[in-house]
Amino acid sequence: MDCGAVSVHFDSQHLFLDLSDGRAVQFPLDWFPVLQAATSAERGHFAVSMDRQQLFWPEIDEDINVPALLSYRPENAGS
């Protein structure tokens, strides 16, 4: 996948991922229990790897692999 992470932000129910190809995608926050339990300040303190393929939250020891997240398709999606 040629696109990578540019930024991430949250609302009370979702993680929003901004990508280098201009797309913005959202994921249910409950897919990420550590982030769901984190404070807004903890969620806001993140880093994007230089290759834009990883997101890191050092204060809560959480990381997300962007290509894996973008390729994930839950078996029960839409149900």
N, C-alpha and C positions, 0 to 999 in steps of 0.2 A: 504494500500500500504506500503510495507516494505522499499522502498527506500526513500531517502530524498535528499535535496539539499546539494551540496558540495560547489559550486561556481556559479557565474553568470558573463557573460560578454556580450558585445554588438558590433555590427557593425552598419552601418547607417540604416539598415533595419530590424534587428533582435535582439531578446534577446536569448542568448544561455545559457542553464541551464545544468550544470554538476551534475549528480546524483551519489549517493553513490554506486549504483549497477554497475557503469562503463558506463552507457549510457550518451549520450549528446543529448539533444533535443533543438529544436529551435522553436521560436514563432515570428510572425510578431510584430515588435515594435509598429505598430499602434494599437495593442490591448491594449496598455498601454500608454494612452495620457500623463500622468504625466511624465513617464519615457522618452517618446519621446521628450517632451519639455525640459527635464533636460539637464544640461551640462554634458560633459564627466566626469568631476570631481565629480559632484553630483551622477551620475550613479555608479561611482567607489567606493563610500563610502556607503557600504551596510553591513548588518549583517545577519547571518544565525542563526535562533533560535537553542537552544541546542538540540531540538528533530528533527531538520532539516526539519521541516514542514512549516516554514515561512521564508520569505525574507523581510528585512526591509531596507528602505532608510530614515533615521531619518531627514536629512536635508530638504527633500521635502515631508515628511509625507506620504510616500507611503509604502504599504506592499502587499505581494502576498502570498496566501495560496498555497503551493506546490501541495498537493493532489488534490485540486480543479482545479488548472491549468492543471495538468496531465490528469484529467478525462474530461476536457472540449472538446467538439466536436461541432464546429459550424455547424449549420443546412445546410449552403450553402457551406461547404468545397468542394473545387475542382471546384467551378463554377466561 
